[in-house]
Amino acid sequence: MTSGKKVGFLKGEVINIPNLLSFLRIALVPVFLWFLLEEMFLWAICVLALAGLTDFLDGYLARKLNQTTKLGKMLDPVADRLYIFATLIALSATGYVPWWLALLVVLRDVLMLVSLPILASVGYRSLPVHYLGKAATFALLYSFPLLLMGKLFTEAAFIIVPVAWAFVLWGVALYWWSGFVYLWQLVLLLRLERSNATNVNVSKRGA
């Protein structure tokens, strides 16, 4: 009976409609990357639009069907990062955006990865998502379709491209800002843990 319940729990945690939509969004990343590298920008925009639709639907259905899971919460930011990296790599490789832009975004996430073992050392897996991080991801994800549309609709490029780059630069700036906020939260957490440990040691000595 226990194993049956466990299997059922795992199915509910992994195999549900919102998570399947998230898996679909992640599975479309290589397709999206291939279209970008082949400079098939219209198809790339279609894939990005489909990914955006699945992103909306999985969140909506998770709340509507009461199927919010830890896995689902993890898959969403992973999918966002993969689309951001795929776009930056492809557009950098084809010369549409400079390599320094891709490196700025990648270096920020490397910095965050380095902080994870420190966070785990005090018993935490993650810190609360900051609104700055959400705003940065929003700006970056919405800048890419605009950049691609600037390549497709050359007559309107003089309007589309500056708007797209405004989103890109604001997105990168907010991305790093949110990273520094995250690191500051980590520093405060470490101070709190150290203070708690000191208080415990003092009470033990007093006892």
C-alpha positions as CSV (number, residue, x, y, z in Angstrom):
1,M,0.0,0.0,0.0
2,T,2.8,2.4,0.9
3,S,4.6,1.9,-2.4
4,G,1.3,2.4,-4.3
5,K,0.7,5.7,-2.6
6,K,4.3,6.7,-3.3
7,V,3.9,5.9,-7.0
8,G,0.7,7.9,-7.1
9,F,2.3,10.8,-5.4
10,L,5.2,10.8,-7.9
11,K,2.8,10.6,-10.8
12,G,0.9,13.6,-9.4
13,E,4.2,15.5,-8.9
14,V,5.7,14.7,-12.3
15,I,3.0,13.6,-14.7
16,N,0.3,16.3,-14.8
17,I,-0.8,18.7,-17.5
18,P,1.1,21.8,-16.3
19,N,4.4,19.8,-16.1
20,L,3.9,18.2,-19.4
21,L,3.4,21.7,-21.0
22,S,6.7,22.7,-19.3
23,F,8.4,19.7,-20.7
24,L,7.1,20.5,-24.1
25,R,8.4,24.1,-23.8
26,I,11.8,22.8,-22.9
27,A,11.7,20.2,-25.7
28,L,11.1,23.0,-28.2
29,V,14.4,24.8,-27.3
30,P,16.6,22.9,-29.8
31,V,14.0,23.4,-32.5
32,F,14.0,27.1,-31.7
33,L,17.8,27.2,-31.7
34,W,18.0,25.4,-35.1
35,F,15.5,27.9,-36.7
36,L,17.6,30.8,-35.3
37,L,20.9,29.4,-36.6
38,E,19.3,28.7,-40.0
39,E,18.0,32.3,-39.9
40,M,14.5,31.1,-40.3
41,F,13.3,33.9,-38.1
42,L,9.5,33.7,-38.8
43,W,9.5,30.0,-37.7
44,A,11.6,30.9,-34.7
45,I,9.1,33.6,-33.7
46,C,6.3,31.0,-34.1
47,V,8.1,28.6,-31.8
48,L,8.7,31.4,-29.3
49,A,5.0,32.3,-29.4
50,L,4.1,28.6,-28.8
51,A,6.5,28.5,-25.9
52,G,5.0,31.7,-24.5
53,L,1.5,30.1,-24.8
54,T,2.5,27.0,-22.9
55,D,4.2,29.1,-20.3
56,F,0.9,30.9,-19.7
57,L,-1.2,27.7,-19.8
58,D,0.9,25.7,-17.4
59,G,0.7,28.4,-14.8
60,Y,-3.0,28.9,-15.3
61,L,-3.8,25.2,-15.2
62,A,-1.6,24.6,-12.2
63,R,-3.6,27.1,-10.2
64,K,-7.0,26.1,-11.8
65,L,-6.5,22.3,-11.3
66,N,-4.6,22.7,-8.0
67,Q,-1.6,20.9,-9.6
68,T,1.2,23.3,-8.5
69,T,4.3,21.2,-7.7
70,K,7.9,21.8,-6.7
71,L,9.0,20.3,-10.1
72,G,6.8,22.7,-11.9
73,K,8.2,25.7,-10.0
74,M,11.7,24.5,-11.0
75,L,10.9,23.8,-14.7
76,D,9.6,27.3,-15.4
77,P,12.8,29.3,-14.7
78,V,14.9,26.5,-16.3
79,A,12.8,26.9,-19.5
80,D,13.2,30.7,-19.4
81,R,17.0,30.4,-19.0
82,L,17.3,27.9,-21.9
83,Y,15.4,30.2,-24.3
84,I,17.4,33.2,-23.2
85,F,20.7,31.3,-23.7
86,A,19.6,29.7,-27.0
87,T,18.7,33.2,-28.4
88,L,21.8,34.9,-27.3
89,I,24.1,32.0,-28.5
90,A,22.4,31.9,-31.9
91,L,22.2,35.7,-32.5
92,S,25.8,36.0,-31.3
93,A,26.9,33.2,-33.6
94,T,25.1,34.8,-36.6
95,G,26.5,38.3,-35.8
96,Y,23.2,39.9,-34.9
97,V,24.2,40.7,-31.3
98,P,27.7,41.1,-29.8
99,W,29.3,38.3,-27.9
100,W,29.8,40.5,-24.8
101,L,26.0,40.6,-24.4
102,A,25.8,36.8,-24.2
103,L,28.8,36.7,-21.9
104,L,27.2,39.3,-19.5
105,V,24.1,37.1,-19.1
106,V,26.0,33.8,-18.8
107,L,28.5,35.3,-16.2
108,R,25.6,36.5,-14.0
109,D,24.1,33.0,-13.9
110,V,27.6,31.5,-13.3
111,L,27.8,33.8,-10.3
112,M,24.5,32.5,-9.1
113,L,25.6,28.9,-9.5
114,V,28.7,29.5,-7.4
115,S,26.5,30.8,-4.6
116,L,24.4,27.6,-4.4
117,P,26.9,25.5,-2.4
118,I,27.2,28.4,0.1
119,L,23.4,28.5,0.4
120,A,23.2,24.8,0.8
121,S,25.9,24.9,3.6
122,V,23.3,26.7,5.8
123,G,20.5,24.4,4.9
124,Y,18.7,26.3,2.1
125,R,18.1,25.2,-1.5
126,S,17.1,28.6,-2.8
127,L,16.1,32.1,-1.9
128,P,12.7,33.8,-2.7
129,V,12.4,35.0,-6.3
130,H,12.8,38.7,-6.4
131,Y,10.6,40.9,-8.6
132,L,13.7,42.4,-10.2
133,G,14.6,38.9,-11.5
134,K,11.1,38.5,-12.9
135,A,11.2,41.9,-14.6
136,A,14.7,41.1,-16.1
137,T,13.5,37.8,-17.5
138,F,10.4,39.5,-18.9
139,A,12.4,42.2,-20.6
140,L,14.9,39.8,-22.1
141,L,12.3,37.3,-23.3
142,Y,10.2,40.1,-25.0
143,S,13.3,41.7,-26.5
144,F,14.1,38.7,-28.7
145,P,10.9,38.5,-30.7
146,L,11.3,42.2,-31.4
147,L,14.9,41.7,-32.6
148,L,13.8,39.0,-34.9
149,M,10.9,41.0,-36.2
150,G,13.4,43.8,-36.9
151,K,15.1,41.4,-39.3
152,L,11.9,40.3,-40.9
153,F,10.2,43.6,-41.3
154,T,13.0,45.8,-42.5
155,E,10.7,48.7,-43.4
156,A,9.8,49.1,-39.7
157,A,13.2,48.2,-38.4
158,F,14.0,51.8,-37.5
159,I,11.2,51.6,-34.9
160,I,11.3,48.0,-33.9
161,V,15.1,47.6,-33.4
162,P,15.6,50.6,-31.0
163,V,12.7,49.3,-28.9
164,A,14.1,45.8,-28.9
165,W,17.5,47.1,-27.8
166,A,16.0,49.1,-25.0
167,F,14.4,45.9,-23.7
168,V,17.7,44.1,-24.1
169,L,19.8,46.7,-22.2
170,W,17.2,47.1,-19.4
171,G,16.9,43.4,-19.2
172,V,20.6,42.9,-18.7
173,A,20.9,45.7,-16.2
174,L,18.0,44.3,-14.2
175,Y,19.4,40.8,-14.5
176,W,22.6,41.9,-12.8
177,W,20.8,44.1,-10.3
178,S,18.6,41.2,-9.2
179,G,21.8,39.1,-9.0
180,F,23.4,41.6,-6.6
181,V,20.1,41.7,-4.6
182,Y,20.2,37.9,-4.4
183,L,23.8,37.9,-3.2
184,W,23.0,40.5,-0.6
185,Q,20.1,38.4,0.7
186,L,22.6,35.5,0.9
187,V,25.1,37.7,3.0
188,L,22.2,38.7,5.3
189,L,21.2,35.0,5.7
190,L,24.8,34.0,6.5
191,R,25.0,36.7,9.1
192,L,21.7,35.6,10.6
193,E,22.8,31.9,10.7
194,R,26.2,32.9,12.3
195,S,24.4,35.1,14.9
196,N,22.0,32.2,15.7
197,A,24.9,29.8,16.1
198,T,26.7,32.2,18.4
199,N,23.6,32.6,20.6
200,V,23.1,28.8,20.8
201,N,26.8,28.4,21.9
202,V,26.4,31.1,24.5
203,S,23.2,29.5,25.9
204,K,24.9,26.1,26.1
205,R,27.8,27.6,28.0
206,G,25.4,29.4,30.4
207,A,23.6,26.1,31.0
